[in-house]
Amino acid sequence: MNTREEFENLINNSPLFGVDKVSNSELYKKEKYALFTLLTDYYRLYIYPNKSLEDYSFTLIETATECLKYYDNSKGEFLHLFNKAMKRDLGVAKAKEFIDTQRKGIKLSTYDEQIIRKIISLANSKNLDVHDKAVQQKIAIALNISASRVAELICINDNAVAVSSTVTNDESDEIELFDLKADKAASPEEVMIAKDGLKQLIGNIDKAFQTVQERQKRLLSLLLTAEIIKALDYDIMGAANLLQVYAFFNKEIIAWHDKNGDIPTAKQIGDICGVSEQSLSRTYKNFKEKLKKNC
């Protein structure tokens, strides 16, 4: 049996990191399986020796798959990245399980769960009272849903969860349930983020954006910047730092947020650019089709 140090060395120096996924797909699959086996044995023997593998095996494979998308071996060891991501993802999985067990039998759709998380996360990020009607109105505008729907979802959540909003993970760190990132499945942009990775998506958006007609660029830059901020759970500063080097990034969205405390809706963006909702929708649809072809 390998020692802990031997496992760490084998993982960090996996032949997988030198295999081209496209030109040598069969070898890539083989080495990927070998790496995942090493990670599983490493965690089973040295990280969680007293825990059932069933408790974390699914999360381990999902986390490893995600880490491989972003890993750059020139910037550090793979295991360091993986361990950090694994700790985060296990916390998220435990928190979600905790929510499910505390719903008092109330079943919510995946979409409603996503919206509730976004509502609470948005309010928490600004230290706002989610039960305040004015706050609910602002959140409704930001999420492009009705204020009555926001109030309804808050009420559902209040009635469903009558427990502390934090859980403690295996390292005794407290995790705030509603600071978790919402599952990304609400829009084509969010689906692509989950599938292909944020940086790759933004790069593809930027390339496609630079091929559109000049008269369409302001409209699309506003829409795209707004959509990515939404996909990042309204992390304005994070989005600005991430997007500032790309041609499609539009600072007007940031200025709008600073002034109004929210992100403009598609209709409001149409008004800013002096185009109808139908024209805006058509332009955006055509751009997304172009983007899909280039992905």
Contacts in CASP RR format, 6 or more apart in sequence:
PFRMAT RR
TARGET T0000
AUTHOR 0000-0000-0000
METHOD contacts of the structure
MODEL  1
MNTREEFENLINNSPLFGVDKVSNSELYKKEKYALFTLLTDYYRLYIYPN
KSLEDYSFTLIETATECLKYYDNSKGEFLHLFNKAMKRDLGVAKAKEFID
TQRKGIKLSTYDEQIIRKIISLANSKNLDVHDKAVQQKIAIALNISASRV
AELICINDNAVAVSSTVTNDESDEIELFDLKADKAASPEEVMIAKDGLKQ
LIGNIDKAFQTVQERQKRLLSLLLTAEIIKALDYDIMGAANLLQVYAFFN
KEIIAWHDKNGDIPTAKQIGDICGVSEQSLSRTYKNFKEKLKKNC
1 45 0 8 1.000
2 10 0 8 1.000
2 41 0 8 1.000
4 42 0 8 1.000
4 45 0 8 1.000
4 46 0 8 1.000
7 38 0 8 1.000
7 41 0 8 1.000
7 42 0 8 1.000
7 45 0 8 1.000
7 46 0 8 1.000
8 42 0 8 1.000
8 79 0 8 1.000
10 38 0 8 1.000
11 35 0 8 1.000
11 38 0 8 1.000
11 39 0 8 1.000
11 42 0 8 1.000
11 78 0 8 1.000
11 79 0 8 1.000
11 82 0 8 1.000
12 77 0 8 1.000
12 78 0 8 1.000
12 79 0 8 1.000
14 31 0 8 1.000
14 34 0 8 1.000
14 35 0 8 1.000
14 38 0 8 1.000
14 78 0 8 1.000
15 31 0 8 1.000
15 34 0 8 1.000
16 28 0 8 1.000
16 31 0 8 1.000
16 32 0 8 1.000
16 34 0 8 1.000
16 35 0 8 1.000
16 68 0 8 1.000
17 71 0 8 1.000
17 73 0 8 1.000
17 78 0 8 1.000
19 27 0 8 1.000
19 28 0 8 1.000
19 31 0 8 1.000
20 28 0 8 1.000
21 28 0 8 1.000
32 68 0 8 1.000
35 64 0 8 1.000
36 60 0 8 1.000
36 61 0 8 1.000
36 64 0 8 1.000
39 60 0 8 1.000
39 64 0 8 1.000
39 82 0 8 1.000
40 53 0 8 1.000
40 57 0 8 1.000
40 60 0 8 1.000
43 56 0 8 1.000
43 60 0 8 1.000
43 86 0 8 1.000
44 53 0 8 1.000
48 55 0 8 1.000
48 56 0 8 1.000
56 90 0 8 1.000
56 93 0 8 1.000
59 86 0 8 1.000
59 89 0 8 1.000
59 90 0 8 1.000
59 93 0 8 1.000
60 86 0 8 1.000
62 89 0 8 1.000
63 82 0 8 1.000
63 85 0 8 1.000
63 86 0 8 1.000
63 89 0 8 1.000
64 82 0 8 1.000
66 85 0 8 1.000
67 78 0 8 1.000
67 81 0 8 1.000
67 82 0 8 1.000
67 85 0 8 1.000
69 196 0 8 1.000
69 197 0 8 1.000
69 200 0 8 1.000
70 81 0 8 1.000
70 197 0 8 1.000
70 199 0 8 1.000
71 78 0 8 1.000
71 81 0 8 1.000
87 169 0 8 1.000
87 171 0 8 1.000
90 169 0 8 1.000
90 170 0 8 1.000
91 167 0 8 1.000
91 169 0 8 1.000
91 175 0 8 1.000
92 175 0 8 1.000
92 180 0 8 1.000
92 181 0 8 1.000
94 167 0 8 1.000
94 169 0 8 1.000
94 175 0 8 1.000
95 167 0 8 1.000
95 175 0 8 1.000
95 177 0 8 1.000
95 180 0 8 1.000
96 180 0 8 1.000
98 167 0 8 1.000
98 177 0 8 1.000
99 161 0 8 1.000
99 177 0 8 1.000
102 160 0 8 1.000
102 161 0 8 1.000
102 162 0 8 1.000
102 163 0 8 1.000
103 160 0 8 1.000
103 161 0 8 1.000
104 159 0 8 1.000
104 160 0 8 1.000
104 162 0 8 1.000
105 160 0 8 1.000
106 156 0 8 1.000
106 159 0 8 1.000
106 160 0 8 1.000
108 116 0 8 1.000
108 156 0 8 1.000
108 160 0 8 1.000
110 183 0 8 1.000
110 185 0 8 1.000
111 186 0 8 1.000
112 153 0 8 1.000
112 156 0 8 1.000
113 183 0 8 1.000
114 182 0 8 1.000
114 183 0 8 1.000
114 185 0 8 1.000
114 186 0 8 1.000
115 143 0 8 1.000
115 145 0 8 1.000
115 153 0 8 1.000
116 153 0 8 1.000
116 154 0 8 1.000
116 156 0 8 1.000
116 157 0 8 1.000
116 178 0 8 1.000
117 178 0 8 1.000
117 180 0 8 1.000
117 182 0 8 1.000
118 143 0 8 1.000
118 182 0 8 1.000
118 233 0 8 1.000
118 234 0 8 1.000
119 130 0 8 1.000
119 139 0 8 1.000
119 143 0 8 1.000
119 150 0 8 1.000
119 153 0 8 1.000
119 154 0 8 1.000
120 130 0 8 1.000
120 157 0 8 1.000
120 178 0 8 1.000
121 178 0 8 1.000
121 179 0 8 1.000
121 180 0 8 1.000
121 182 0 8 1.000
121 233 0 8 1.000
121 234 0 8 1.000
122 139 0 8 1.000
122 142 0 8 1.000
122 143 0 8 1.000
122 233 0 8 1.000
122 234 0 8 1.000
123 129 0 8 1.000
123 130 0 8 1.000
123 135 0 8 1.000
123 139 0 8 1.000
124 176 0 8 1.000
124 178 0 8 1.000
124 179 0 8 1.000
125 234 0 8 1.000
125 235 0 8 1.000
128 135 0 8 1.000
129 135 0 8 1.000
130 136 0 8 1.000
130 139 0 8 1.000
130 154 0 8 1.000
131 154 0 8 1.000
133 147 0 8 1.000
133 151 0 8 1.000
136 147 0 8 1.000
136 150 0 8 1.000
136 151 0 8 1.000
136 154 0 8 1.000
137 147 0 8 1.000
138 261 0 8 1.000
138 262 0 8 1.000
139 150 0 8 1.000
139 262 0 8 1.000
140 146 0 8 1.000
140 147 0 8 1.000
140 149 0 8 1.000
140 150 0 8 1.000
141 262 0 8 1.000
141 265 0 8 1.000
142 234 0 8 1.000
142 261 0 8 1.000
142 262 0 8 1.000
142 263 0 8 1.000
143 150 0 8 1.000
143 230 0 8 1.000
144 265 0 8 1.000
144 266 0 8 1.000
165 176 0 8 1.000
165 177 0 8 1.000
165 178 0 8 1.000
166 174 0 8 1.000
166 175 0 8 1.000
166 176 0 8 1.000
166 177 0 8 1.000
167 174 0 8 1.000
167 175 0 8 1.000
167 177 0 8 1.000
168 174 0 8 1.000
168 175 0 8 1.000
169 175 0 8 1.000
181 233 0 8 1.000
182 233 0 8 1.000
184 190 0 8 1.000
184 191 0 8 1.000
184 193 0 8 1.000
184 194 0 8 1.000
184 231 0 8 1.000
185 191 0 8 1.000
185 194 0 8 1.000
187 227 0 8 1.000
187 230 0 8 1.000
187 231 0 8 1.000
188 288 0 8 1.000
188 292 0 8 1.000
189 201 0 8 1.000
189 227 0 8 1.000
189 228 0 8 1.000
189 231 0 8 1.000
190 231 0 8 1.000
192 201 0 8 1.000
192 295 0 8 1.000
193 201 0 8 1.000
193 231 0 8 1.000
196 204 0 8 1.000
196 295 0 8 1.000
198 242 0 8 1.000
201 295 0 8 1.000
202 228 0 8 1.000
202 242 0 8 1.000
202 243 0 8 1.000
202 246 0 8 1.000
203 246 0 8 1.000
204 291 0 8 1.000
204 294 0 8 1.000
204 295 0 8 1.000
205 224 0 8 1.000
205 228 0 8 1.000
205 246 0 8 1.000
205 248 0 8 1.000
205 291 0 8 1.000
206 246 0 8 1.000
206 247 0 8 1.000
206 248 0 8 1.000
207 294 0 8 1.000
208 287 0 8 1.000
208 290 0 8 1.000
208 291 0 8 1.000
208 294 0 8 1.000
209 217 0 8 1.000
209 220 0 8 1.000
209 221 0 8 1.000
209 224 0 8 1.000
209 246 0 8 1.000
209 247 0 8 1.000
209 248 0 8 1.000
209 287 0 8 1.000
210 247 0 8 1.000
211 290 0 8 1.000
212 220 0 8 1.000
212 287 0 8 1.000
212 290 0 8 1.000
216 283 0 8 1.000
216 287 0 8 1.000
217 248 0 8 1.000
218 250 0 8 1.000
218 273 0 8 1.000
219 269 0 8 1.000
219 270 0 8 1.000
219 273 0 8 1.000
219 275 0 8 1.000
219 280 0 8 1.000
219 283 0 8 1.000
220 248 0 8 1.000
220 283 0 8 1.000
220 284 0 8 1.000
220 287 0 8 1.000
221 248 0 8 1.000
221 249 0 8 1.000
221 250 0 8 1.000
222 250 0 8 1.000
222 252 0 8 1.000
222 253 0 8 1.000
222 264 0 8 1.000
222 269 0 8 1.000
222 272 0 8 1.000
222 273 0 8 1.000
223 266 0 8 1.000
223 269 0 8 1.000
223 280 0 8 1.000
223 284 0 8 1.000
224 248 0 8 1.000
224 250 0 8 1.000
225 239 0 8 1.000
225 243 0 8 1.000
225 248 0 8 1.000
225 249 0 8 1.000
225 250 0 8 1.000
225 253 0 8 1.000
226 253 0 8 1.000
226 263 0 8 1.000
226 264 0 8 1.000
226 269 0 8 1.000
228 239 0 8 1.000
228 243 0 8 1.000
229 235 0 8 1.000
229 236 0 8 1.000
229 239 0 8 1.000
229 253 0 8 1.000
229 257 0 8 1.000
229 263 0 8 1.000
230 263 0 8 1.000
232 238 0 8 1.000
232 239 0 8 1.000
232 242 0 8 1.000
234 263 0 8 1.000
236 254 0 8 1.000
236 257 0 8 1.000
240 249 0 8 1.000
240 251 0 8 1.000
240 254 0 8 1.000
243 249 0 8 1.000
252 272 0 8 1.000
253 263 0 8 1.000
253 264 0 8 1.000
256 262 0 8 1.000
256 263 0 8 1.000
256 264 0 8 1.000
257 263 0 8 1.000
264 272 0 8 1.000
266 277 0 8 1.000
266 280 0 8 1.000
266 281 0 8 1.000
266 284 0 8 1.000
267 277 0 8 1.000
269 280 0 8 1.000
270 276 0 8 1.000
270 277 0 8 1.000
270 280 0 8 1.000
273 280 0 8 1.000
275 283 0 8 1.000
END
